[in-house]
Amino acid sequence: MPNDKESKKSAQKVIVTKDGPYLVCGNLPLSKEIIVPDKNGDSSIWGKGDKYPDKETYALCRCGNSGSKPYCDGSHAKTGFDGTETASRKKYSEQAEKIEGPTLILTDVPDLCSRARFCHNKAGNVWGHTENSGNPESKETAIKMACKCAAGRLIAFDKETEKTTEPKLEPSVSLVEDPGKKVSGPVWVKGGVPIESANGKQYEVRNRVTLCRCGQSSNKPFCDGCHIDAGFNDGDDSLKREANKSRK
């Protein structure tokens, strides 16, 4: 018989409802996660933000119009939101481009990019560091950059062991805030939580994915970075607080 931990995990999932919200099931923790810039303005680390009260089930807005963000208030029905899912159903490995270096292999699916910008800074980018991974410092930098990619667009593999350098993430949901761009970002789903389509079919289960919550993505249900162009702001005070910190 399954134990309590196994039963809890089996109940955890995110359901994409037809032209409506994300229904989050299984008492998944919900909190803010903040892109913290360094002194050069480049994305540096993920900072912890406010934590929301635990709920067995909750509905997160994905049309971008709710007056009760991050939760759904039914605005999708009033605005006629078209939440048609247009993302590929192919597995990550079937879509990925491959970049090989001396000690690392980097796989990349550009369509999944949520524009968090951890993959490049003034010192270089993840693709260049991968190609220069014979240098231990470049190898370490490439791995760190790939692991900070919330969308799971980038995955680094050790060439000798053929194992991923995937970060260990507990099943949870985060709402991304991006003070560097003065916008609120996607819903970050972590730790292998299943994403179920409105038609009942399941997307490939992955360690990290980002779901659109501004309603503008052309790769629904996944984020494609449109929240930046749309200037999406969920109205949470944490964005204002972090923006003020970054100016000090």
Buried (B, 14 or more C-beta within 10 A) or exposed (E): EEEEEEEBBEEBBBBBBEBBBBBBBBBBBBBBBBBBBEEEEBBBEBBEBBEBEEBEEBBBBBBBBBEEBBBBBBBBEEEEBEBEBEBBEEEBEEBBEEBEBEBBBBBBBEEBBBBBBBBBBEEBEBBBBBBBBEBEEBBEBBBBBBBBBBBBBBBBBBBEEEEBBBBEBEBBBBBBBBBBBBBBBBBBBBBBBBBBBBEEEEBBEBBBBBBBBBBBBEBBBBBBBBBBEBEBBBEBEBBBBBBEEBEE
